[in-house]
Amino acid sequence: LCMVPAFIVLLLKGNDIAATVLFAVAAATDFLDGQIARRTHCASKLGQLLDPAVDRILMISGVVCLLIVGRLPLWVVLFVVLRDLFLLAGGAYLRKRVAVIYPGKVSTTLLFVGFSLLLLNWPRVTGLGWCDISWLPGFSSGVFSCGIWFVYAGLVLSAFVTAYYIKKGFAARREAIAEEQSTQAVH
């Protein structure tokens, strides 16, 4: 969390490599912290609360900064920010009822890798040339960081994971209502 402001300052001052390293270190240490806590059975309530919040803060700061420096289209930023705000809002409810799934961690990893490559703006590859739509980098014939493909993969997986959480959340809510009604009927 403390690395986020430093990352923002470095990127906005044009220090792409330093910003990328800091972003990657922040993402990696956040991942490692969670792994260590779970494997050593040292997970705390504070850690369980802060971990997803720090993930979201890092993710949102990454996409907003990539938009500011012109390496990510607005629709990707809106997708990520709105999804993350939605998950933060529903997270308190879902955390108690729906387990985090592995594809969610994979989608976050794909996004963090894609953002890191976009921050570096390297390696650059020629787009597919399928269309000349500026808000679909990689699909036009321009030259783009290959990170955009990791971002697209992360977004697609993220959409499926979000749909899964919504479905599980509604099912958990229906079960809670049914359980409450059966408890009231007994009394």
SEVEXRO-637187 format. One line per 2 residues: number of its first residue (from 1); for each residue x negated, y negated, z negated of C-alpha. Coordinates in nm, 2 decimals, padded with zeros to 4 digits. Layout:
BEGIN
NUM) X:Y:Z  ...
END
This chain:
BEGIN
1) 00.00:00.00:00.00  -00.28:-00.24:-00.08
3) -00.44:-00.17:00.26  -00.14:-00.30:00.45
5) -00.21:-00.67:00.41  -00.57:-00.62:00.50
7) -00.47:-00.42:00.81  -00.24:-00.70:00.92
9) -00.50:-00.97:00.88  -00.77:-00.77:01.06
11) -00.54:-00.69:01.36  -00.40:-01.05:01.39
13) -00.76:-01.18:01.39  -00.85:-00.95:01.68
15) -01.05:-00.69:01.48  -00.89:-00.40:01.66
17) -01.14:-00.13:01.55  -01.15:-00.24:01.18
19) -00.77:-00.27:01.18  -00.73:00.08:01.33
21) -00.97:00.24:01.09  -00.79:00.08:00.79
23) -00.45:00.18:00.93  -00.57:00.54:00.99
25) -00.73:00.56:00.64  -00.41:00.43:00.48
27) -00.20:00.69:00.67  -00.44:00.97:00.59
29) -00.48:00.88:00.22  -00.10:00.86:00.19
31) -00.07:01.20:00.34  -00.35:01.35:00.13
33) -00.21:01.19:-00.19  00.12:01.37:-00.14
35) -00.05:01.70:-00.05  -00.27:01.69:-00.36
37) 00.02:01.60:-00.59  00.23:01.89:-00.46
39) -00.05:02.15:-00.46  -00.17:02.06:-00.80
41) 00.18:02.03:-00.94  00.10:01.67:-01.05
43) 00.39:01.51:-00.87  00.54:01.23:-01.07
45) 00.88:01.05:-01.04  00.70:00.73:-00.96
47) 00.49:00.90:-00.69  00.81:01.06:-00.54
49) 00.97:00.72:-00.53  00.66:00.53:-00.39
51) 00.54:00.78:-00.14  00.83:00.75:00.11
53) 00.85:00.37:00.05  00.47:00.33:00.13
55) 00.52:00.55:00.44  00.80:00.32:00.56
57) 00.60:00.00:00.47  00.30:00.12:00.66
59) 00.51:00.24:00.96  00.71:-00.09:00.98
61) 00.40:-00.31:00.94  00.23:-00.10:01.22
63) 00.51:-00.14:01.47  00.57:-00.50:01.40
65) 00.20:-00.58:01.44  00.19:-00.38:01.76
67) 00.48:-00.59:01.89  00.31:-00.91:01.79
69) -00.01:-00.82:01.98  00.19:-00.70:02.28
71) 00.12:-00.33:02.28  00.47:-00.20:02.19
73) 00.81:-00.29:02.34  01.08:-00.44:02.11
75) 01.31:-00.14:02.14  01.05:00.09:01.98
77) 01.01:-00.15:01.70  01.39:-00.18:01.65
79) 01.43:00.20:01.66  01.15:00.26:01.40
81) 01.25:-00.03:01.17  01.63:00.05:01.17
83) 01.57:00.42:01.13  01.33:00.36:00.84
85) 01.56:00.11:00.67  01.85:00.36:00.71
87) 01.63:00.64:00.56  01.52:00.42:00.27
89) 01.89:00.33:00.20  02.00:00.69:00.21
91) 01.68:00.83:00.07  01.78:00.80:-00.30
93) 02.10:01.00:-00.23  01.94:01.25:00.01
95) 01.63:01.31:-00.20  01.83:01.49:-00.46
97) 02.03:01.70:-00.22  01.83:01.75:00.10
99) 01.47:01.88:00.12  01.22:01.70:00.34
101) 01.16:01.91:00.65  00.83:01.98:00.83
103) 00.94:01.82:01.16  00.99:01.49:00.98
105) 00.63:01.50:00.87  00.52:01.59:01.23
107) 00.72:01.30:01.37  00.55:01.06:01.12
109) 00.21:01.20:01.21  00.28:01.16:01.58
111) 00.38:00.80:01.53  00.08:00.72:01.31
113) -00.15:00.88:01.57  00.02:00.69:01.85
115) 00.01:00.36:01.66  -00.36:00.41:01.59
117) -00.44:00.47:01.96  -00.23:00.17:02.05
119) -00.41:-00.04:01.79  -00.74:00.06:01.96
121) -00.58:00.02:02.30  -00.78:00.32:02.40
123) -00.81:00.56:02.58  -00.62:00.40:02.87
125) -00.45:00.60:03.13  -00.24:00.52:03.44
127) 00.13:00.54:03.39  00.36:00.79:03.57
129) 00.48:00.53:03.83  00.84:00.65:03.79
131) 00.98:00.30:03.74  00.88:-00.06:03.71
133) 01.05:-00.14:03.38  00.83:-00.33:03.15
135) 01.00:-00.20:02.83  00.91:00.16:02.92
137) 00.53:00.15:02.91  00.37:00.47:03.05
139) 00.66:00.53:03.29  00.55:00.24:03.52
141) 00.24:00.25:03.73  00.04:00.02:03.50
143) -00.25:00.12:03.27  -00.16:00.19:02.91
145) -00.31:00.34:02.60  -00.23:00.71:02.59
147) -00.10:00.64:02.24  00.24:00.55:02.39
149) 00.29:00.92:02.46  00.24:01.01:02.10
151) 00.48:00.74:02.01  00.75:00.87:02.25
153) 00.70:01.22:02.12  00.73:01.09:01.76
155) 01.05:00.90:01.85  01.22:01.19:02.01
157) 01.14:01.42:01.72  01.23:01.14:01.47
159) 01.57:01.11:01.63  01.64:01.48:01.59
161) 01.52:01.47:01.23  01.74:01.17:01.15
163) 02.04:01.36:01.30  01.95:01.66:01.09
165) 01.94:01.44:00.77  02.27:01.28:00.85
167) 02.43:01.62:00.91  02.28:01.76:00.59
169) 02.37:01.44:00.40  02.74:01.46:00.50
171) 02.75:01.84:00.41  02.59:01.76:00.07
173) 02.85:01.49:00.01  03.14:01.72:00.11
175) 03.01:01.98:-00.13  02.97:01.73:-00.41
177) 03.33:01.61:-00.36  03.46:01.96:-00.35
179) 03.27:02.05:-00.67  03.40:01.74:-00.84
181) 03.76:01.82:-00.73  03.73:02.18:-00.86
183) 03.59:02.05:-01.19  03.88:01.81:-01.23
185) 04.13:02.08:-01.14  03.99:02.30:-01.42
187) 04.03:02.02:-01.67
END
